[in-house]
Amino acid sequence: MAIAALVLWLCTAAVGSYMLATSFRVRRDEPAPAPPKVEAPPRPLTDKERFDPLSLQQAKAEPLPGLKDLAEFAHPTLAMIGFGVWFGYVVSHDRVFLAIGVGILLGAIAAGLSWFTVNTRASRRAAAAADGEGPETGPLIASPHLIILHAVGAALTLLIAALVAVRA
């Protein structure tokens, strides 16, 4: 079962890598997307903040600034590290690798859910600010079918890893 979890983890990582590679591609026959409109935050500015550019004001107005960047880095990084640790468990059958691998898998899934939530909110904000241009201007460009496939693969990987942990 540990090998099945490893193979499923690898397939899930392949789908995620494909999403990363294709989500930022711009077709040659289409013009490049315009940068999103930056609006001033609704809160009043202090004396320190009045000289800040609009993009910095918007970043400061976010509920958790930098969360998208953190999740964008942490999700693939944790997934690759966890895959290596799980491979170490498959080779050695050491319970320490098992516990660390399951923990890293949970962290990678949490970072992925955070990344998806932040991207979805940013996409909705961009669609609302575009005044009828549609959701194509948002940051979430990946196919919904690929996102669902990636999520199902992660859930099945977690299920199999949990079963392996219970049986060990």
C-alpha positions as CSV (number, residue, x, y, z in Angstrom):
1,M,0.0,0.0,0.0
2,A,2.9,2.4,0.6
3,I,4.0,1.9,-3.0
4,A,0.5,2.7,-4.2
5,A,0.5,5.9,-2.1
6,L,3.9,6.8,-3.7
7,V,2.6,6.2,-7.2
8,L,-0.6,8.1,-6.5
9,W,1.5,11.0,-5.0
10,L,3.6,11.0,-8.1
11,C,0.6,11.1,-10.4
12,T,-0.9,14.0,-8.3
13,A,2.3,15.9,-8.6
14,A,2.4,15.3,-12.3
15,V,-1.1,16.8,-12.6
16,G,-0.1,19.8,-10.4
17,S,3.1,20.3,-12.5
18,Y,1.0,20.3,-15.7
19,M,-1.4,22.9,-14.1
20,L,1.6,25.1,-13.2
21,A,3.1,24.8,-16.7
22,T,-0.1,25.5,-18.6
23,S,-1.9,28.0,-16.4
24,F,0.5,30.9,-17.2
25,R,0.7,30.3,-21.0
26,V,-0.6,33.1,-23.3
27,R,-1.6,32.1,-26.8
28,R,0.2,33.9,-29.6
29,D,-3.0,34.9,-31.4
30,E,-4.5,36.5,-28.3
31,P,-3.1,39.8,-26.9
32,A,-1.5,39.6,-23.5
33,P,-3.9,40.1,-20.6
34,A,-3.9,43.7,-19.3
35,P,-2.7,44.1,-15.7
36,P,-5.4,44.2,-13.1
37,K,-6.8,47.5,-12.1
38,V,-5.5,48.8,-8.8
39,E,-7.9,50.6,-6.6
40,A,-7.2,52.6,-3.5
41,P,-8.2,50.9,-0.2
42,P,-11.4,51.9,1.4
43,R,-9.8,52.8,4.7
44,P,-8.4,56.2,5.4
45,L,-4.7,56.7,5.0
46,T,-2.3,57.7,7.8
47,D,0.4,60.3,7.3
48,K,2.9,57.5,6.8
49,E,0.9,55.8,4.1
50,R,-0.1,58.7,2.0
51,F,3.0,58.4,-0.2
52,D,2.7,54.7,-0.7
53,P,1.9,53.6,-4.3
54,L,-1.6,52.1,-4.9
55,S,-0.3,48.6,-5.3
56,L,1.4,48.8,-1.8
57,Q,-1.8,50.3,-0.3
58,Q,-3.8,47.4,-1.8
59,A,-1.3,44.9,-0.4
60,K,-1.6,46.4,3.0
61,A,-5.4,46.3,2.8
62,E,-5.5,42.5,2.2
63,P,-6.6,40.5,5.2
64,L,-3.4,38.4,5.2
65,P,-0.8,40.1,2.9
66,G,1.6,37.7,1.3
67,L,-0.5,34.6,1.8
68,K,-0.8,33.8,-1.9
69,D,3.0,34.1,-2.4
70,L,3.6,31.9,0.7
71,A,1.1,29.2,-0.4
72,E,2.4,29.4,-4.0
73,F,5.9,28.5,-2.7
74,A,5.0,26.2,0.1
75,H,2.6,23.9,-1.6
76,P,4.9,22.5,-4.3
77,T,7.9,22.6,-2.0
78,L,6.2,20.6,0.7
79,A,4.9,18.2,-1.9
80,M,8.4,17.5,-3.2
81,I,9.9,17.2,0.2
82,G,7.1,14.9,1.4
83,F,7.5,12.7,-1.7
84,G,11.1,12.3,-0.9
85,V,10.4,11.4,2.7
86,W,7.7,9.0,1.7
87,F,10.1,7.4,-0.8
88,G,12.5,7.0,2.2
89,Y,9.7,5.2,4.1
90,V,9.0,2.9,1.1
91,V,12.7,1.9,0.9
92,S,13.4,1.6,4.7
93,H,10.0,1.0,6.3
94,D,11.1,3.2,9.2
95,R,8.2,4.6,11.2
96,V,9.9,8.0,11.6
97,F,9.8,8.5,7.8
98,L,6.1,7.4,7.9
99,A,5.2,10.0,10.5
100,I,7.2,12.8,8.9
101,G,5.8,11.9,5.5
102,V,2.1,12.0,6.6
103,G,2.8,15.3,8.5
104,I,4.3,16.9,5.4
105,L,1.5,15.6,3.3
106,L,-1.0,17.3,5.6
107,G,1.0,20.5,5.4
108,A,1.1,20.4,1.6
109,I,-2.6,19.8,1.4
110,A,-3.3,22.7,3.8
111,A,-1.0,25.0,1.7
112,G,-2.8,23.9,-1.5
113,L,-6.2,24.6,0.0
114,S,-5.0,28.0,1.1
115,W,-3.6,28.7,-2.4
116,F,-6.8,27.7,-4.0
117,T,-8.9,29.9,-1.7
118,V,-6.7,32.9,-2.1
119,N,-6.7,32.5,-5.9
120,T,-10.5,32.1,-6.0
121,R,-11.0,35.2,-4.0
122,A,-8.6,37.2,-6.1
123,S,-10.3,35.9,-9.3
124,R,-13.7,37.1,-8.0
125,R,-12.3,40.5,-7.0
126,A,-10.7,40.9,-10.4
127,A,-13.9,39.9,-12.2
128,A,-15.9,42.3,-10.1
129,A,-13.4,45.1,-10.8
130,A,-13.3,44.4,-14.5
131,D,-16.8,45.8,-15.1
132,G,-18.0,43.1,-17.3
133,E,-14.8,41.9,-18.9
134,G,-15.3,38.4,-17.4
135,P,-13.3,36.2,-15.1
136,E,-10.5,35.7,-17.7
137,T,-8.6,38.6,-16.1
138,G,-8.4,36.8,-12.7
139,P,-5.2,35.0,-11.6
140,L,-6.9,31.5,-11.6
141,I,-6.5,30.3,-15.2
142,A,-6.2,26.5,-14.6
143,S,-8.9,24.2,-15.9
144,P,-11.5,23.2,-13.3
145,H,-11.2,19.6,-14.4
146,L,-7.5,19.6,-13.6
147,I,-8.1,21.2,-10.2
148,I,-10.6,18.6,-9.3
149,L,-8.3,15.8,-10.6
150,H,-5.5,17.2,-8.5
151,A,-7.7,17.5,-5.4
152,V,-9.0,14.0,-5.7
153,G,-5.5,12.6,-6.2
154,A,-4.4,14.5,-3.0
155,A,-7.4,13.2,-1.0
156,L,-6.7,9.6,-2.2
157,T,-3.0,9.9,-1.4
158,L,-3.9,11.1,2.1
159,L,-6.4,8.3,2.6
160,I,-3.9,5.6,1.6
161,A,-1.1,7.2,3.6
162,A,-3.4,7.3,6.7
163,L,-4.3,3.6,6.1
164,V,-0.6,2.8,5.9
165,A,0.1,4.7,9.1
166,V,-2.7,2.9,11.0
167,R,-1.5,-0.5,9.9
168,A,2.2,0.2,10.7
